[in-house]
């Protein structure tokens, strides 16, 4: 297990960002886990412009495989009175593998107040719960999970508690992005025992609070697909904190190779 803070601590500065090494225990197949790539990209974006407001939205494209040594750079596209748009790229020997548009925006006074939440409370894992941790040579080895199989009623739906095994020393928004993609693609459930490769293509994440926080590192994740045809699946995603407060909402396009 390699904590994200260790990856960042070992990084070397370059113009507009840093060079880092993606450890083998953060890979999924031949590429880096998308949540890690997004965490590194956000860290670079946060460092490119002083006094940024909170992250409001991220539009992410997983362009190609990323492994080993990578360059993570960020570019300010525009900063106005309320919002800043910053592009972040990750490049490896194979070329451009990742591009994100991060939108940072301060809270604004508004007469509108609509607060979502869980339909009913789902308590985080008890201290003695039987947790799942993936193998050491796969990115899931950096997480603890508790699957809520009885609560996920959809044909292609996941619902799990998840936490980083070591989240110390990283920005809370970086932690959220590192976790928010930790579920398998929802369409994976449709295959039963006949596995075929799946790959995320794009990911849109909207942050619902400027100050994400939870208890004991636990976040509740959901992913659900209601349409998967012709080699593609569109899925909706949510992340709540331990108190059931919505923290992030997303949508992802997933390619299905078989």
C-alpha positions as CSV (number, residue, x, y, z in Angstrom):
1,X,0.0,0.0,0.0
2,X,1.3,3.4,-1.0
3,X,-0.4,6.4,0.7
4,X,-1.2,9.3,-1.7
5,X,0.8,11.7,0.5
6,X,3.9,9.5,-0.2
7,X,3.4,9.8,-3.9
8,X,3.1,13.6,-3.6
9,X,6.0,13.9,-1.2
10,X,8.3,12.0,-3.7
11,X,7.2,14.2,-6.6
12,X,9.7,16.6,-8.2
13,X,8.6,20.1,-9.4
14,X,8.5,21.0,-13.1
15,X,7.1,24.0,-14.9
16,X,3.3,24.1,-14.1
17,X,3.3,21.0,-12.0
18,X,5.3,18.0,-11.0
19,X,6.7,14.6,-12.0
20,X,5.6,11.6,-10.0
21,X,5.8,7.8,-10.1
22,X,2.6,5.8,-10.2
23,X,3.2,2.8,-8.0
24,X,2.2,-0.6,-9.2
25,X,-0.3,-1.0,-6.3
26,X,-2.3,1.9,-7.7
27,X,-2.8,0.2,-11.1
28,X,-5.9,-1.4,-12.6
29,X,-4.7,-3.5,-15.4
30,X,-2.2,-1.4,-17.5
31,X,-3.2,2.0,-16.3
32,X,-3.5,4.0,-13.1
33,X,-6.8,3.9,-11.2
34,X,-8.8,6.9,-12.3
35,X,-9.4,8.2,-8.8
36,X,-5.6,8.4,-8.2
37,X,-5.0,10.2,-11.6
38,X,-7.8,12.7,-10.6
39,X,-6.3,13.2,-7.2
40,X,-2.9,14.0,-8.7
41,X,-4.4,16.3,-11.3
42,X,-6.4,18.2,-8.7
43,X,-3.3,18.6,-6.5
44,X,-1.5,20.2,-9.5
45,X,-4.4,22.4,-10.3
46,X,-4.7,23.6,-6.7
47,X,-1.0,24.7,-6.8
48,X,-1.1,26.6,-10.1
49,X,-3.2,29.6,-8.8
50,X,-3.1,31.2,-5.3
51,X,-6.1,31.4,-3.0
52,X,-8.5,29.3,-5.1
53,X,-12.1,28.9,-3.9
54,X,-13.5,25.4,-3.4
55,X,-13.7,22.9,-6.2
56,X,-17.2,23.0,-7.7
57,X,-16.9,20.6,-10.7
58,X,-14.6,18.4,-12.7
59,X,-14.9,17.2,-16.3
60,X,-12.5,14.4,-16.9
61,X,-11.4,12.3,-19.9
62,X,-9.4,9.1,-19.6
63,X,-7.5,9.3,-22.8
64,X,-4.9,6.5,-22.6
65,X,-2.9,4.3,-20.2
66,X,-0.8,5.9,-17.4
67,X,1.8,4.0,-15.5
68,X,5.3,4.5,-14.1
69,X,6.7,8.0,-14.4
70,X,4.2,10.7,-15.3
71,X,4.2,14.5,-15.7
72,X,1.2,16.3,-14.1
73,X,0.7,19.9,-15.2
74,X,-2.0,22.5,-14.8
75,X,-2.8,25.6,-16.8
76,X,-5.1,28.5,-15.8
77,X,-7.6,29.1,-18.6
78,X,-9.5,31.9,-16.9
79,X,-10.2,33.4,-13.5
80,X,-13.0,35.8,-13.0
81,X,-14.6,37.3,-10.0
82,X,-16.3,34.2,-8.8
83,X,-14.9,31.2,-10.8
84,X,-11.6,29.8,-12.0
85,X,-11.2,27.3,-14.8
86,X,-8.0,25.3,-14.7
87,X,-7.0,22.5,-17.1
88,X,-4.8,19.6,-15.9
89,X,-3.0,17.1,-18.0
90,X,-1.1,13.9,-17.2
91,X,1.4,12.6,-19.7
92,X,3.4,9.4,-19.6
93,X,5.9,7.8,-22.1
94,X,2.8,6.7,-24.1
95,X,1.7,10.3,-24.4
96,X,-1.3,12.2,-23.1
97,X,-3.3,9.9,-20.9
98,X,-5.6,12.2,-18.9
99,X,-7.2,15.6,-19.2
100,X,-9.4,17.4,-16.7
101,X,-11.2,20.7,-16.5
102,X,-11.5,21.8,-12.9
103,X,-13.9,24.6,-12.0
104,X,-13.3,26.4,-8.7
105,X,-16.1,28.7,-7.5
106,X,-16.9,30.5,-4.2
107,X,-20.2,30.0,-2.5
108,X,-22.8,32.6,-3.6
109,X,-25.8,34.0,-1.7
110,X,-29.0,32.5,-2.9
111,X,-32.7,32.2,-2.1
112,X,-32.7,28.6,-3.3
113,X,-32.1,25.8,-0.8
114,X,-32.8,22.3,-1.8
115,X,-31.0,19.6,0.2
116,X,-30.9,16.0,-0.9
117,X,-30.0,13.1,1.3
118,X,-30.4,9.4,1.8
119,X,-34.0,8.1,1.9
120,X,-33.1,6.4,5.2
121,X,-30.0,6.2,7.4
122,X,-27.3,3.7,6.5
123,X,-24.8,3.6,9.4
124,X,-21.1,3.3,8.5
125,X,-19.3,0.0,9.3
126,X,-19.0,-0.9,12.9
127,X,-15.5,-1.3,14.4
128,X,-15.8,-5.1,14.2
129,X,-17.3,-5.3,10.7
130,X,-15.8,-7.7,8.2
131,X,-14.3,-5.4,5.7
132,X,-12.9,-6.2,2.2
133,X,-9.5,-5.0,1.1
134,X,-8.2,-5.8,-2.4
135,X,-4.9,-7.5,-3.2
136,X,-1.6,-5.6,-2.7
137,X,-0.8,-5.5,-6.4
138,X,-4.1,-3.8,-7.4
139,X,-5.4,-0.4,-6.6
140,X,-8.2,-1.7,-4.3
141,X,-5.5,-2.7,-1.8
142,X,-5.4,0.9,-0.8
143,X,-9.0,0.9,0.4
144,X,-11.4,-0.8,2.9
145,X,-14.8,-1.6,1.6
146,X,-18.1,-2.9,3.0
147,X,-20.6,-4.0,0.4
148,X,-24.3,-3.3,1.0
149,X,-25.7,-6.0,-1.3
150,X,-29.2,-6.0,0.3
151,X,-29.5,-2.2,-0.2
152,X,-28.5,-2.2,-3.9
153,X,-31.6,-3.4,-5.6
154,X,-31.0,-2.4,-9.2
155,X,-29.9,-4.9,-11.8
156,X,-26.7,-2.9,-12.4
157,X,-26.1,-1.1,-9.1
158,X,-23.4,-1.0,-6.5
159,X,-23.6,0.5,-3.0
160,X,-20.6,0.3,-0.7
161,X,-18.9,2.0,2.2
162,X,-15.3,2.9,1.3
163,X,-12.3,4.5,2.9
164,X,-8.7,5.0,2.1
165,X,-6.6,2.9,4.3
166,X,-4.3,5.9,4.9
167,X,-5.7,9.4,4.0
168,X,-3.5,11.4,6.4
169,X,-1.8,14.5,5.0
170,X,-3.9,15.1,1.9
171,X,-6.5,17.8,1.0
172,X,-10.1,16.7,1.7
173,X,-11.1,17.4,-1.9
174,X,-8.1,15.3,-3.1
175,X,-9.4,12.5,-0.9
176,X,-12.9,12.8,-2.3
177,X,-11.7,12.5,-5.9
178,X,-9.5,9.6,-5.0
179,X,-12.5,7.8,-3.5
180,X,-15.3,8.8,-5.8
181,X,-14.3,6.3,-8.6
182,X,-13.5,3.4,-6.4
183,X,-16.5,1.2,-7.3
184,X,-16.4,-1.1,-10.3
185,X,-18.5,0.0,-13.3
186,X,-22.1,-0.7,-12.6
187,X,-22.5,-2.6,-15.9
188,X,-20.0,-5.1,-14.5
189,X,-22.9,-6.7,-12.6
190,X,-24.7,-7.6,-15.8
191,X,-22.1,-10.2,-16.9
192,X,-22.4,-12.7,-14.0
193,X,-19.4,-15.0,-14.2
194,X,-18.5,-14.1,-17.8
195,X,-16.1,-11.2,-17.3
196,X,-15.3,-8.9,-20.2
197,X,-13.0,-5.8,-20.1
198,X,-14.6,-2.4,-19.2
199,X,-13.0,1.0,-19.3
200,X,-14.1,4.4,-18.1
201,X,-14.0,7.0,-20.9
202,X,-15.3,10.2,-19.3
203,X,-16.3,11.3,-15.8
204,X,-18.2,14.4,-14.7
205,X,-18.2,15.2,-11.0
206,X,-20.0,18.0,-9.2
207,X,-19.0,18.8,-5.7
208,X,-21.9,19.6,-3.4
209,X,-20.0,21.2,-0.5
210,X,-16.9,23.4,-0.2
211,X,-15.7,21.5,2.9
212,X,-16.1,17.7,2.6
213,X,-15.7,15.9,5.9
214,X,-16.7,12.6,7.3
215,X,-16.2,10.3,10.3
216,X,-13.4,7.7,10.6
217,X,-12.7,8.1,6.8
218,X,-15.9,6.4,5.7
219,X,-17.8,7.6,2.6
220,X,-20.8,5.9,1.0
221,X,-20.5,5.3,-2.7
222,X,-23.2,4.3,-5.3
223,X,-23.0,3.6,-9.0
224,X,-26.0,2.6,-11.2
225,X,-26.5,2.1,-14.9
226,X,-30.0,2.0,-16.4
227,X,-28.8,1.7,-20.0
228,X,-26.0,-0.4,-21.4
229,X,-26.1,-1.2,-25.1
230,X,-23.8,-1.4,-28.2
231,X,-20.6,-1.5,-26.1
232,X,-21.4,1.5,-23.9
233,X,-22.9,2.2,-20.5
234,X,-23.9,5.5,-18.9
235,X,-24.0,5.4,-15.1
236,X,-24.9,7.9,-12.4
237,X,-22.8,8.1,-9.2
238,X,-23.1,9.5,-5.7
239,X,-20.9,10.0,-2.7
240,X,-22.3,10.7,0.8
241,X,-20.4,11.2,4.1
242,X,-20.9,9.1,7.2
243,X,-23.9,11.2,8.2
244,X,-25.7,10.7,4.9
245,X,-25.0,14.2,3.6
246,X,-24.5,14.3,-0.2
247,X,-20.9,15.4,-1.0
248,X,-20.4,14.6,-4.7
249,X,-22.6,13.6,-7.7
250,X,-21.3,12.2,-11.0
251,X,-21.9,10.6,-14.3
252,X,-19.6,8.3,-16.2
253,X,-19.4,6.9,-19.7
254,X,-18.0,3.3,-19.7
255,X,-16.8,1.3,-22.7
256,X,-17.7,-2.4,-22.8
257,X,-15.4,-4.6,-24.8
258,X,-17.5,-7.7,-25.4
